[in-house]
Amino acid sequence: MSSAEENKALARRFLEAQDEADVEALDELLAPDFVDHTLLPGQVPGREGYIRMIVEDIAALSDVRTTIDYQAADGEMVITRQTSYSTHDRGELRGLLPTGRERETTGIVIHRISGGKIVEEWSTNSVGSFVEDLVQEMRQREHIERELQVARTIQQASLPREVPQLEGWRITPIYQPAREVGGDFYDFLELDDGRLGIVVGDATGHGVPAALVMASARSMLRAVAQASNSPGDALRRVNDPLATEIPPNMFVTCFYCILDPKSGSLSYANAGHDLPYVWHGGACEELRARGMPLGLMPGMHYEQKEIVLQKGESALLYTDGLVEAHNPQREMFGFPRLQTLVSEHAEEERSLEEALLEELYSFVGEGWEQEDDITLLTLRRSAAPS
């Protein structure tokens, strides 16, 4: 075999080793002073940086294969025209998130071979497509970030600026947004005769659509609440117009209650929201009331109930971001765990919501990426002085 044919075979073997991320073969074929003249963004110069780039790239791809369309040798130089195929579906590729798309790249790579080792490489096959993908990804990220910022602005503007101060009561809300803002909201409505309306809800979805639906539901409820002394009637009057305004695949779950701080009476209705828990009579109970989520269909009826909170008793309103949080084993925090924790911590001096968040962080562990907004609101009647 002539030296030209030997060099062409070595170049083909080198390209095959790249497709397979064969570190031993790459290490064997590259000269100690190897130089890559076409560095990609983030690539470290030299043979070690080159091998690391190959291994990291292949780890992010599947179905990697290369066909050689043409190859020629001129002394120490081997010129190869190749077409590479792969699917970007296994991980991040130089800052680009997986797209699931098949990539087809055609280009020319030139190797200088001396002493049976690849000493230098020039290529035109990957920089253009990579930069094109990077620009597209950056534009998509910028668009998403702009939408997220709009959603955050809408949501923050909808949250109450102050928490009502009622004699003999402690009201503590906590709102912890996820990066991809959801549709959580809570509100306080000052009503006649010193009564207080309390709302906790969640619009389906994330981003701007969820924020807009949430804002619409909140505004409607604030308007209706002043004309209705009944939580069930208020939800009914919000549901009908909301059902005609929001997209058909969206809805709002909502728990609305009215507190009479003097008597401790809490009348409530529920539009498909997670059941609140109340520490009442020395036990943790669910506040149950039947009702469909708001906006699904008009003409719905919302059952109304009432409970009296005695001194030292409390209620917890929350959204599903808490109970649907997952630990590294993909187990959910869940309702049974939450009910047990309410039973254990309801009578403690420290706030119940702080205890619940501590338990949540212990459950999910370090490095947890919050999946959904978390809203907690506790309503506690102060205990009688001893």
VMD Tcl script that draws the C-alpha trace (Angstrom):
set ca {
  {0.00 0.00 0.00}
  {1.39 3.44 -0.93}
  {1.96 6.11 1.67}
  {-0.94 8.12 0.19}
  {-3.33 5.19 0.60}
  {-2.03 4.59 4.12}
  {-2.68 8.21 5.05}
  {-6.20 8.08 3.59}
  {-6.92 4.90 5.58}
  {-5.59 6.55 8.75}
  {-7.83 9.58 8.17}
  {-10.86 7.29 7.71}
  {-9.99 5.43 10.90}
  {-9.71 8.76 12.71}
  {-13.17 9.86 11.53}
  {-14.66 6.52 12.65}
  {-13.05 6.96 16.09}
  {-14.72 10.36 16.36}
  {-18.17 8.91 15.62}
  {-17.62 6.26 18.31}
  {-15.95 8.64 20.78}
  {-13.17 6.06 20.98}
  {-10.77 7.84 23.32}
  {-8.03 5.22 23.03}
  {-8.01 5.39 19.24}
  {-8.09 9.18 19.21}
  {-5.22 9.31 21.69}
  {-3.24 6.87 19.55}
  {-3.81 8.72 16.26}
  {-3.22 12.30 17.39}
  {0.33 13.62 17.54}
  {1.48 15.06 20.89}
  {1.69 18.54 19.34}
  {-1.59 18.25 17.40}
  {-3.12 21.56 16.33}
  {-6.77 22.14 15.42}
  {-6.94 25.25 13.23}
  {-10.75 25.47 13.39}
  {-11.58 25.88 17.08}
  {-15.26 25.97 18.03}
  {-16.62 28.29 20.76}
  {-15.50 26.96 24.14}
  {-13.02 24.47 22.70}
  {-9.68 24.26 24.53}
  {-6.68 24.26 22.14}
  {-4.52 21.15 21.89}
  {-5.09 17.40 21.66}
  {-6.69 17.03 25.11}
  {-9.19 19.79 24.40}
  {-9.96 18.25 21.01}
  {-10.62 14.79 22.48}
  {-12.74 16.25 25.28}
  {-14.84 18.16 22.74}
  {-15.44 14.98 20.71}
  {-16.47 12.95 23.76}
  {-18.82 15.67 25.07}
  {-20.41 16.18 21.66}
  {-21.05 12.49 21.01}
  {-22.55 12.10 24.51}
  {-25.27 14.57 23.48}
  {-26.07 12.80 20.21}
  {-27.53 9.53 18.99}
  {-27.46 7.72 15.63}
  {-24.06 9.24 14.83}
  {-22.66 8.20 11.46}
  {-20.42 9.65 8.74}
  {-20.19 8.89 5.04}
  {-17.15 9.81 3.01}
  {-18.17 11.37 -0.31}
  {-14.70 11.98 -1.68}
  {-11.11 11.61 -0.48}
  {-7.74 12.53 -1.97}
  {-4.14 12.61 -0.73}
  {-1.30 14.94 -1.68}
  {1.89 14.13 0.18}
  {1.21 14.57 3.92}
  {-2.19 16.15 3.29}
  {-5.46 14.17 3.14}
  {-8.58 15.97 1.95}
  {-11.94 14.39 2.83}
  {-15.39 15.54 1.81}
  {-17.85 14.02 4.28}
  {-21.46 14.10 5.35}
  {-22.22 13.56 9.04}
  {-25.60 12.58 10.48}
  {-26.77 12.63 14.10}
  {-29.78 13.35 16.30}
  {-29.41 15.89 19.09}
  {-31.56 14.25 21.77}
  {-29.38 13.11 24.67}
  {-28.08 16.24 26.32}
  {-26.77 19.77 26.03}
  {-24.46 20.38 23.05}
  {-22.11 23.29 23.64}
  {-24.83 25.28 25.37}
  {-27.65 24.16 23.08}
  {-30.51 22.25 24.68}
  {-31.63 19.00 22.99}
  {-33.82 19.66 19.97}
  {-34.65 16.11 18.92}
  {-33.86 17.09 15.35}
  {-31.61 15.11 13.03}
  {-28.54 17.07 12.02}
  {-26.97 16.67 8.57}
  {-23.65 18.42 8.04}
  {-21.62 18.34 4.84}
  {-18.13 19.78 4.67}
  {-14.45 19.30 4.03}
  {-11.80 18.30 6.55}
  {-8.08 18.39 5.85}
  {-5.53 16.42 7.88}
  {-1.76 16.67 7.79}
  {-0.27 13.31 8.67}
  {3.33 12.71 9.64}
  {4.91 9.60 11.11}
  {1.57 7.81 11.26}
  {0.03 10.58 13.43}
  {-2.41 13.39 12.69}
  {-0.48 16.58 13.29}
  {-2.89 19.29 12.04}
  {-6.55 19.61 11.09}
  {-8.55 22.23 9.16}
  {-12.30 21.83 8.73}
  {-15.33 23.61 7.30}
  {-17.99 21.09 8.24}
  {-19.25 22.11 11.67}
  {-18.72 25.76 12.45}
  {-21.41 27.12 10.14}
  {-24.22 24.79 11.23}
  {-23.27 25.15 14.88}
  {-23.32 28.95 14.74}
  {-26.66 28.85 12.89}
  {-28.17 26.61 15.57}
  {-26.67 28.77 18.32}
  {-28.19 31.95 16.88}
  {-31.59 30.26 16.57}
  {-31.37 28.98 20.14}
  {-30.40 32.41 21.45}
  {-33.37 33.99 19.70}
  {-35.72 31.40 21.15}
  {-34.30 31.90 24.64}
  {-34.60 35.68 24.37}
  {-38.23 35.32 23.27}
  {-38.98 32.95 26.16}
  {-37.25 35.23 28.67}
  {-39.28 38.21 27.45}
  {-42.50 36.24 27.86}
  {-41.47 35.06 31.32}
  {-40.72 38.63 32.35}
  {-44.14 39.77 31.16}
  {-45.78 36.92 33.09}
  {-43.81 37.79 36.24}
  {-44.84 41.43 35.95}
  {-48.53 40.54 35.58}
  {-48.41 38.15 38.49}
  {-46.48 40.44 40.84}
  {-48.88 43.28 40.06}
  {-51.81 41.03 40.98}
  {-50.55 40.06 44.43}
  {-51.74 42.07 47.46}
  {-49.32 44.75 48.60}
  {-50.34 44.42 52.25}
  {-51.65 41.68 54.53}
  {-54.76 42.61 56.54}
  {-54.18 43.06 60.26}
  {-57.12 41.67 62.22}
  {-57.26 41.74 66.00}
  {-56.97 38.23 67.36}
  {-55.87 36.74 64.02}
  {-52.62 36.06 62.22}
  {-52.68 35.81 58.42}
  {-49.46 34.73 56.71}
  {-49.14 34.30 52.94}
  {-46.05 32.93 51.17}
  {-45.67 33.01 47.41}
  {-42.64 31.33 45.83}
  {-42.66 31.47 42.02}
  {-41.02 28.88 39.81}
  {-38.74 30.06 37.02}
  {-41.47 29.29 34.48}
  {-44.19 31.33 36.16}
  {-47.48 29.52 36.69}
  {-50.95 30.85 37.42}
  {-50.96 30.97 41.24}
  {-52.67 33.87 42.98}
  {-54.08 34.87 46.34}
  {-56.04 37.92 47.40}
  {-57.73 39.66 50.33}
  {-61.10 41.37 49.88}
  {-62.27 43.84 52.52}
  {-66.04 43.45 52.87}
  {-68.84 45.09 54.85}
  {-69.09 44.76 58.64}
  {-65.38 44.07 59.03}
  {-65.54 40.72 57.23}
  {-62.63 39.58 55.08}
  {-62.71 37.61 51.84}
  {-59.71 35.32 51.27}
  {-58.90 33.77 47.90}
  {-56.31 31.23 46.80}
  {-56.36 30.00 43.21}
  {-54.39 28.58 40.31}
  {-54.88 29.04 36.57}
  {-53.78 26.13 34.41}
  {-50.60 26.40 32.40}
  {-47.56 28.63 32.63}
  {-46.26 31.90 31.26}
  {-48.27 34.77 29.83}
  {-51.50 32.79 29.08}
  {-51.76 31.56 32.67}
  {-50.95 35.02 34.05}
  {-53.64 36.66 31.91}
  {-56.31 34.11 32.86}
  {-55.32 34.46 36.52}
  {-55.59 38.25 36.35}
  {-59.03 38.02 34.70}
  {-60.38 35.64 37.33}
  {-58.98 37.77 40.16}
  {-60.49 40.98 38.77}
  {-63.90 39.38 38.27}
  {-63.93 37.97 41.79}
  {-62.97 41.32 43.31}
  {-65.86 42.98 41.48}
  {-68.43 40.31 42.33}
  {-67.41 39.92 45.98}
  {-68.61 43.41 46.91}
  {-72.13 42.54 45.78}
  {-72.39 39.06 47.29}
  {-72.21 37.80 50.87}
  {-72.05 34.21 49.68}
  {-68.79 32.52 48.52}
  {-70.77 30.00 46.51}
  {-72.78 32.69 44.74}
  {-69.63 34.73 44.07}
  {-67.92 31.78 42.38}
  {-71.03 31.09 40.31}
  {-71.17 34.68 39.12}
  {-67.48 34.63 38.16}
  {-67.69 31.27 36.38}
  {-70.27 32.17 33.74}
  {-68.47 35.12 32.08}
  {-65.06 33.49 32.55}
  {-66.24 30.41 30.64}
  {-66.83 32.56 27.56}
  {-63.63 34.61 27.82}
  {-60.77 32.18 28.35}
  {-59.39 29.57 25.89}
  {-61.32 26.27 25.94}
  {-58.34 24.28 27.24}
  {-57.82 26.50 30.28}
  {-59.57 26.88 33.64}
  {-59.02 28.23 37.14}
  {-59.23 26.35 40.41}
  {-60.15 28.60 43.30}
  {-60.99 28.41 47.02}
  {-62.91 31.43 48.32}
  {-63.88 31.97 51.93}
  {-65.29 34.82 54.00}
  {-64.06 35.28 57.57}
  {-66.01 37.02 60.31}
  {-63.15 37.84 62.69}
  {-65.48 38.54 65.61}
  {-67.29 35.19 65.67}
  {-64.60 33.09 63.99}
  {-67.10 31.98 61.35}
  {-65.54 30.89 58.06}
  {-67.97 30.35 55.18}
  {-66.42 28.86 52.07}
  {-66.87 27.42 48.58}
  {-64.48 25.56 46.34}
  {-64.11 25.63 42.55}
  {-62.11 22.43 42.03}
  {-59.14 23.58 44.14}
  {-56.95 21.40 46.38}
  {-58.78 20.90 49.67}
  {-57.58 23.22 52.44}
  {-56.74 21.75 55.84}
  {-58.04 23.07 59.13}
  {-56.75 22.34 62.62}
  {-60.08 22.14 64.43}
  {-61.19 20.37 67.58}
  {-57.75 18.84 68.11}
  {-57.63 17.17 64.68}
  {-56.63 17.98 61.11}
  {-59.63 17.99 58.77}
  {-60.25 18.78 55.11}
  {-62.56 21.62 54.17}
  {-64.76 19.89 51.59}
  {-67.22 21.65 49.27}
  {-68.26 20.52 45.79}
  {-67.72 22.67 42.72}
  {-66.18 22.55 39.23}
  {-63.17 24.70 38.27}
  {-63.99 28.16 36.98}
  {-64.23 28.63 33.24}
  {-64.89 25.03 32.22}
  {-68.59 25.46 31.49}
  {-71.35 27.91 32.41}
  {-74.27 27.20 34.71}
  {-72.32 25.54 37.52}
  {-73.44 25.42 41.16}
  {-70.97 25.80 44.02}
  {-71.74 24.19 47.36}
  {-71.21 26.45 50.35}
  {-70.31 25.37 53.88}
  {-69.32 26.99 57.14}
  {-67.05 26.27 60.07}
  {-66.18 28.22 63.22}
  {-62.53 28.51 64.14}
  {-62.01 28.60 67.88}
  {-59.07 30.26 69.58}
  {-55.83 28.44 68.78}
  {-57.24 26.85 65.63}
  {-56.00 27.49 62.10}
  {-56.56 26.83 58.40}
  {-54.06 26.22 55.59}
  {-54.81 27.20 51.99}
  {-52.29 26.20 49.32}
  {-51.70 25.42 45.64}
  {-50.53 22.18 44.02}
  {-46.91 23.29 43.64}
  {-46.32 22.01 47.16}
  {-47.99 18.60 47.01}
  {-46.77 17.85 43.47}
  {-43.09 18.58 44.18}
  {-40.84 15.55 43.47}
  {-37.73 14.26 45.20}
  {-34.78 12.76 43.26}
  {-36.56 9.36 43.28}
  {-39.57 11.04 41.55}
  {-41.79 10.52 44.59}
  {-44.39 13.22 45.17}
  {-44.60 15.23 48.39}
  {-48.31 14.34 48.36}
  {-51.47 15.10 50.33}
  {-51.07 12.47 53.09}
  {-47.65 13.87 53.99}
  {-49.03 17.41 54.05}
  {-51.96 16.46 56.28}
  {-49.63 14.69 58.70}
  {-47.35 17.71 58.87}
  {-50.27 20.05 59.53}
  {-51.30 17.81 62.44}
  {-47.76 17.83 63.83}
  {-47.00 21.55 63.50}
  {-50.38 23.33 63.73}
  {-50.05 24.16 67.42}
  {-46.40 25.25 67.36}
  {-45.48 28.85 68.07}
  {-43.52 29.19 64.83}
  {-45.52 29.71 61.66}
  {-46.93 26.61 59.98}
  {-45.80 27.69 56.50}
  {-42.16 27.93 57.61}
  {-42.32 24.41 59.02}
  {-43.86 23.11 55.79}
  {-41.18 24.71 53.61}
  {-38.45 23.22 55.80}
  {-40.02 19.79 55.36}
  {-40.32 20.36 51.61}
  {-36.65 21.32 51.21}
  {-35.61 18.28 53.23}
  {-37.81 16.08 51.02}
  {-36.60 17.34 47.63}
  {-32.91 17.59 48.60}
  {-30.16 19.81 47.23}
  {-30.21 20.88 43.61}
  {-34.02 20.81 43.44}
  {-35.49 22.62 40.45}
  {-38.89 23.96 41.45}
  {-41.48 22.71 38.96}
  {-44.42 24.98 39.74}
  {-45.35 28.03 41.79}
  {-45.89 27.42 45.50}
  {-48.47 29.42 47.43}
  {-49.18 28.88 51.13}
  {-51.61 30.93 53.19}
  {-52.29 30.28 56.85}
  {-55.13 31.75 58.84}
  {-54.76 31.35 62.59}
  {-56.92 32.54 65.46}
  {-54.79 33.53 68.39}
  {-54.98 31.32 71.46}
  {-56.58 32.65 74.62}
  {-54.02 34.21 76.99}
  {-53.00 31.80 79.75}
}
mol new
graphics top color blue
foreach p $ca { graphics top sphere $p radius 0.5 }
foreach p [lrange $ca 0 end-1] q [lrange $ca 1 end] { graphics top cylinder $p $q radius 0.2 }
display resetview
